[in-house]
């Protein structure tokens, strides 16, 4: 029987939500343990595009309300952390791009006018031309308009690596997690037979939250999943591009991010409308054919003759929303010592941590300091999806 442990906060799930929260708590002096059943970042986090949104994209469909302004502060907070002077020391994490761009092919689309009518983004968008254009758009045949957004793009694998470092010895590989009750009250979790008592238990296991709640006999908060069918390609001819390409509708027609592969080539990772409903209905070869058509139409000068292609199906996990509108804030529900959260975006991990801190402060749960831990089985770190899929 493994030695029983006790901690201030027991976190379940080693995606961005759990890892960020864990690092913030440790920095504040709380004792923490984080249990992960597969690999660190291997859920949605390592499959994300790494854009630290400031809310600009959401203004496109009029969803940027007063409440959604939490997201507007995220680029500043992440920049400070990446510079080593913020709430976490993320110096050493690679920044892929200082900015994300908005790109309108051809003439000014109606939705772009609507976008600029939004007061929320007016001060955060600058037009760019000539040498300031993203490398992939610097071509005489390029006719569109491009705007620089105050949003950055981080290298998610290096982010996961740094947050795993900040977790010190507090990471625990977990195959089976069951509730630990005493006197009818939840006091902790049994992780692979090891009792871990905690003053707060935070479930931030992404899609895994639903199963964990069921094991606890709970059906609230309800979760929704949104399937996506992403496309990735690597080619010697690709140059970096970080941009939302506007279409006729409220959502970006295409969102392109670029990631360095181990063999030195750039990988373009394609999301946006391409990856949503109609894209989900396509099989992999149809989805690749559609992506080829989109790139052929939008960037005809890019030679894709030697490109290697793959698709990736992944579900986004979020709290259930009426009308399937996207939440613009992190979500945290509480029930006694149990907290359940979804950041809803990588960018909003700091907002989720704020909500947990507010709970601890309200209930006067003070840091007890990190006691020495025994040697614990450590979960591995996830590989970038393109290293696994693009052969
Ligand atoms: P996850 O990353 O899914 O992590 C959950 C972890 O919990 C996993 O490691 C899993 O193995 C573990 N787990 C599950 N069940 C259990 C269990 N029973 N016991 C122990 N561990 C368990 N957001 C942005 O801000 N910018 C973007 O550019 C962006 N792009 C995206 C692109 C795609 C294709 C997708 C799918 C999402 C994107 N997002 C983006 C959203 C963002 O990725 C997610 O909101 C965020 O990563 C969720 O983090 P998480 O930690 O809650 O969940």
Boltz pocket constraint, residues with backbone or C-beta under 6 A from the ligand:
constraints:
  - pocket:
      binder: B
      contacts: [[A, 12], [A, 13], [A, 14], [A, 15], [A, 16], [A, 17], [A, 18], [A, 35], [A, 36], [A, 37], [A, 38], [A, 39], [A, 40], [A, 41], [A, 42], [A, 43], [A, 44], [A, 45], [A, 46], [A, 47], [A, 48], [A, 49], [A, 50], [A, 51], [A, 52], [A, 53], [A, 174], [A, 177], [A, 204], [A, 205], [A, 206], [A, 207], [A, 208], [A, 209], [A, 211], [A, 212], [A, 228], [A, 230], [A, 271], [A, 314], [A, 315], [A, 316], [A, 317], [A, 341], [A, 342], [A, 343], [A, 344], [A, 345], [A, 346], [A, 347], [A, 348]]
      max_distance: 6.0
